Amino acid sequence: PEKEAAAEPEKEEAEPEAVRDKLLENGRQIQDMVTQSIELASSLNTTEKQALMDIAAFVESVTDDYADEGRRVTLADSTPLSFTVRTRPTCLRRCLSNLIENALKYAGSAEVALSRDEHGPCIEVRDSGPGIPPEQRARVFERFYRVDKSHSKETGGTGLGLSIVKHAVAYHGGKVTLDSKVGKGTTITVVF
């Protein structure tokens, strides 16, 4: 008599839609990492030609672009200022966009302000998000550092945005500072 082959337990296969969604999400994360890595390398690239630029008109243009897309970005009312600086326009746009994107990601809105101190023009990007704990503030400008690793899938990003800002500002001979209060928000200031 022939023995019947023992039936193997059926393996549960993931639904094709779930597999597809997971592959797409992984692909987006890889794409974000590559894009941010290219942006970081570009911020270190000194081949972009410098140009004289009215920084007030530039900041207004960037904030208007976000507002035109329906995003919650405002330019703070201030005394009309006009500053001409020598800059790499693409590099500076990337820098300001990274700061605005962080504010949008963690607070849903951003306020951008332009002022002047004894060193020169200052651009501030403010949010009312969760803030950054004091013990982590020194590390936020490090490559691949994320303040809240537990929400990285929700908020996306690679931890390169503020590193790009730091390098871009340093290239322009400026400095970047951070003021943050847990539960109240963060202000990042770029001084030229």
C-alpha positions in Angstrom: 0.0 0.0 0.0 1.1 3.5 -0.9 1.7 5.8 1.9 0.0 9.2 1.6 2.4 12.1 1.7 1.9 14.1 4.8 0.3 17.4 4.0 2.7 20.2 4.6 1.2 23.1 6.6 0.3 25.9 4.3 2.6 28.9 4.6 0.7 32.1 4.9 1.7 34.4 2.0 1.4 38.1 2.3 -1.2 39.8 0.3 0.2 41.1 -3.0 -1.0 44.7 -2.1 0.8 44.6 1.2 4.0 43.4 -0.4 3.7 46.1 -3.1 3.0 48.8 -0.5 6.0 47.7 1.6 8.3 47.6 -1.5 7.1 51.1 -2.5 7.7 52.5 1.0 11.2 51.0 1.1 11.9 52.4 -2.3 10.7 55.9 -1.2 13.0 55.7 1.8 16.0 54.7 -0.3 15.1 57.4 -2.8 15.0 60.0 0.1 18.4 58.8 1.3 19.9 59.1 -2.1 18.4 62.5 -2.7 19.5 63.8 0.7 23.0 62.4 0.2 23.3 64.2 -3.2 22.1 67.4 -1.5 24.7 67.0 1.2 27.5 66.4 -1.4 26.2 69.4 -3.4 26.3 71.6 -0.3 30.0 70.7 0.0 30.5 71.5 -3.7 32.1 74.9 -4.3 31.7 74.9 -8.1 28.3 76.7 -8.1 28.9 80.3 -9.1 28.4 83.0 -6.5 26.0 85.8 -7.3 24.9 89.0 -5.6 21.4 88.5 -4.3 18.9 90.6 -2.4 18.4 88.3 0.6 15.0 89.9 1.5 13.6 89.3 -2.0 15.0 85.8 -1.9 13.4 84.9 1.4 10.1 86.4 0.3 10.2 84.4 -2.9 10.9 81.1 -1.1 8.1 81.7 1.4 5.7 82.7 -1.3 6.5 79.5 -3.2 5.4 77.4 -0.2 2.3 79.6 0.4 1.3 79.2 -3.3 1.4 75.4 -2.8 -1.1 75.8 0.1 1.5 75.1 2.7 1.4 76.9 6.1 4.5 79.1 5.7 4.4 82.8 6.5 6.9 85.6 6.4 6.9 87.5 9.6 6.0 91.2 9.4 9.1 93.3 9.9 10.6 96.5 8.9 11.4 96.3 5.2 15.0 95.3 4.9 17.2 95.0 1.9 20.5 93.2 2.1 22.7 92.2 -0.8 24.9 89.3 -0.1 27.2 87.2 -2.3 25.9 83.7 -2.2 25.4 80.5 -4.1 21.6 80.8 -4.8 20.8 77.1 -5.2 22.8 76.2 -2.1 21.0 78.9 -0.1 17.6 77.9 -1.4 18.3 74.3 -0.4 19.3 75.5 3.1 16.2 77.6 3.7 13.9 74.9 2.2 15.4 72.2 4.5 14.7 74.5 7.6 11.1 75.1 6.4 10.5 71.4 5.6 11.6 70.5 9.1 9.2 73.0 10.6 6.4 71.7 8.5 7.2 68.1 9.3 7.2 68.6 13.1 4.8 71.5 13.6 2.7 71.7 10.5 3.6 75.3 9.9 6.7 77.6 9.7 7.3 81.3 10.3 10.2 82.9 8.6 11.7 86.2 9.7 14.4 88.4 8.4 16.4 90.8 10.6 19.9 92.2 10.9 22.4 92.0 13.8 25.9 93.3 14.2 27.3 90.5 11.9 24.8 90.9 9.0 21.5 89.6 7.8 19.7 86.9 9.8 17.1 84.4 8.6 15.0 82.8 11.3 12.7 79.8 10.8 10.4 79.2 13.7 7.9 76.5 14.6 5.7 75.6 17.4 6.4 71.8 17.3 7.6 69.5 20.1 11.0 71.1 20.5 14.3 69.4 20.9 15.5 68.1 24.3 18.6 69.9 25.6 20.7 66.8 25.6 20.1 66.3 21.9 20.5 69.9 20.6 24.3 69.6 20.0 23.8 66.6 17.8 21.0 67.7 15.5 23.5 69.0 12.9 25.3 65.7 12.7 24.8 63.6 9.6 22.1 61.0 9.9 21.1 62.1 13.4 17.4 61.9 14.2 16.0 63.4 17.4 13.0 61.0 17.5 13.9 57.7 16.0 10.6 56.1 17.1 8.7 58.3 14.6 11.1 58.1 11.7 8.6 56.1 9.5 5.9 58.6 10.2 7.9 61.8 9.6 10.2 60.4 7.0 13.6 62.0 6.4 17.1 60.8 6.6 18.7 62.9 9.3 20.7 64.8 6.7 18.7 68.0 6.4 20.3 70.0 9.2 23.7 68.7 8.3 23.2 70.2 4.8 22.2 73.5 6.4 25.3 73.5 8.6 27.6 73.0 5.6 25.8 75.4 3.4 25.9 78.2 6.0 29.6 77.5 6.8 30.4 77.8 3.1 28.9 81.2 3.1 31.0 82.2 6.2 27.9 82.3 8.4 26.8 80.5 11.4 23.6 78.6 12.4 22.1 78.6 15.9 19.3 76.7 17.4 17.0 77.8 20.2 14.4 75.2 21.3 12.0 74.7 24.2 10.5 71.3 24.7 6.7 71.4 24.1 6.9 75.0 22.7 8.9 74.8 19.5 12.2 75.5 17.8 13.9 78.5 16.2 16.9 78.1 13.9 18.7 81.2 13.0 21.2 81.6 10.1 23.5 84.6 10.3 25.6 85.7 7.4 
